[in-house]
Amino acid sequence: MDRSLFLASLMGPTFVAIALGMLINLGMYESMIAEALHMGIVFYLSGLLSLLAGLAIVNLHNMWRADWRVIITVMGWLMTIGGIIRIVLPEFAVAVGSTIYGGRTSTIVAALIVGALGAFLSFKGYVPHA
């Protein structure tokens, strides 16, 4: 299986599940986001996991082509950079996260973006193309 299709079939359903969870359990996710935006071991571990996952994607899929596959590469780089920032500059990361996740509307918008991205990647990963 092509690496792009493999990663799309992993990332797509994961993003869809996250988006559905966010929309169905909005209050719980708002609490989790607020709790996650406090420096501590959970914040550090989220940065470490993001860095590891991002590096895995970048090492397997650093493709800069002008088609849908670049989305996977960009996601890998964003995860890598986000993980590094959470580990090296945690106060800056908390400030940025607090600005982005400012309430219910931003959580809904984030869920819709993640869901759309997940649906697109799922389509690319699972629908046979001629």
C-alpha positions in Angstrom: 0.0 0.0 0.0 1.2 3.5 -0.8 2.5 5.4 2.2 0.1 8.3 1.6 -2.9 6.0 1.4 -1.7 4.2 4.6 -1.3 7.4 6.6 -4.6 8.8 5.2 -6.4 5.7 6.3 -4.9 6.0 9.8 -5.3 9.8 10.3 -8.7 10.2 8.6 -10.8 8.0 10.9 -8.8 9.2 13.9 -9.7 12.9 13.1 -13.3 12.0 12.4 -13.6 10.2 15.8 -12.0 13.2 17.6 -14.3 15.7 15.8 -17.4 13.6 16.7 -16.2 13.3 20.3 -15.7 17.1 20.5 -19.2 17.9 19.0 -21.1 15.3 21.1 -19.3 16.0 24.4 -18.6 19.7 23.9 -18.6 20.6 27.6 -16.2 17.8 28.5 -13.8 18.7 25.7 -13.9 22.3 26.8 -12.9 21.2 30.3 -10.2 18.9 28.9 -8.7 21.7 26.7 -8.7 24.1 29.6 -7.0 21.5 31.8 -4.5 20.6 29.1 -3.5 24.3 28.9 -1.7 24.2 32.3 1.9 23.4 32.3 2.7 20.1 33.9 3.4 16.5 33.0 0.4 16.1 30.8 1.4 19.1 28.8 5.0 17.8 28.5 3.8 14.3 27.5 1.5 15.7 24.9 4.4 17.6 23.4 6.6 14.5 23.5 3.9 12.3 21.8 3.2 15.0 19.2 7.0 15.3 18.4 7.4 11.5 18.0 4.3 11.1 15.8 5.2 14.2 13.8 8.8 12.9 13.2 7.5 9.5 12.2 5.2 11.1 9.6 7.9 13.4 8.3 10.4 10.6 8.1 8.0 8.4 6.2 6.2 11.0 4.2 8.1 14.2 3.5 6.5 14.7 0.1 6.0 18.3 -1.2 3.9 17.7 -4.2 1.1 19.9 -5.4 -1.7 17.4 -4.6 -3.6 16.1 -1.6 -0.6 14.2 -0.2 1.0 17.5 0.9 -1.7 17.7 3.7 -0.1 14.7 5.4 3.3 16.2 5.2 2.1 19.5 6.5 0.3 17.7 9.4 3.5 15.9 10.2 5.5 19.1 10.3 2.9 20.9 12.4 2.9 18.0 14.9 6.7 18.1 15.0 6.9 21.9 15.5 4.0 21.9 18.0 5.7 19.1 20.0 9.0 21.0 20.1 7.3 24.2 21.2 5.5 22.5 24.0 8.7 20.9 25.2 11.1 23.8 24.7 8.8 26.9 25.2 5.8 25.7 27.3 4.8 29.2 28.5 4.6 30.4 24.9 2.6 27.2 23.9 0.1 27.8 26.7 -0.3 31.5 25.7 -1.0 30.5 22.0 -3.3 27.7 23.0 -5.2 30.0 25.4 -5.7 32.5 22.6 -6.9 29.8 20.1 -9.2 28.0 22.4 -11.2 30.9 23.8 -14.5 29.2 24.3 -17.4 27.2 22.9 -17.2 28.7 19.4 -13.5 28.0 18.9 -14.0 24.4 20.1 -16.9 23.9 17.6 -14.8 25.5 14.8 -11.8 23.3 15.6 -14.1 20.2 15.6 -15.5 21.1 12.2 -12.1 21.6 10.7 -10.7 18.4 12.2 -13.8 16.5 11.0 -13.6 17.9 7.5 -9.9 17.0 7.3 -10.6 13.6 8.7 -13.5 12.9 6.2 -11.3 14.0 3.3 -8.3 11.8 4.4 -10.7 8.9 5.0 -12.1 9.3 1.5 -8.6 9.4 0.0 -7.5 6.4 2.2 -10.4 4.1 1.7 -12.2 4.9 -1.5 -10.7 3.0 -4.4 -9.5 5.4 -7.1 -9.0 4.3 -10.7 
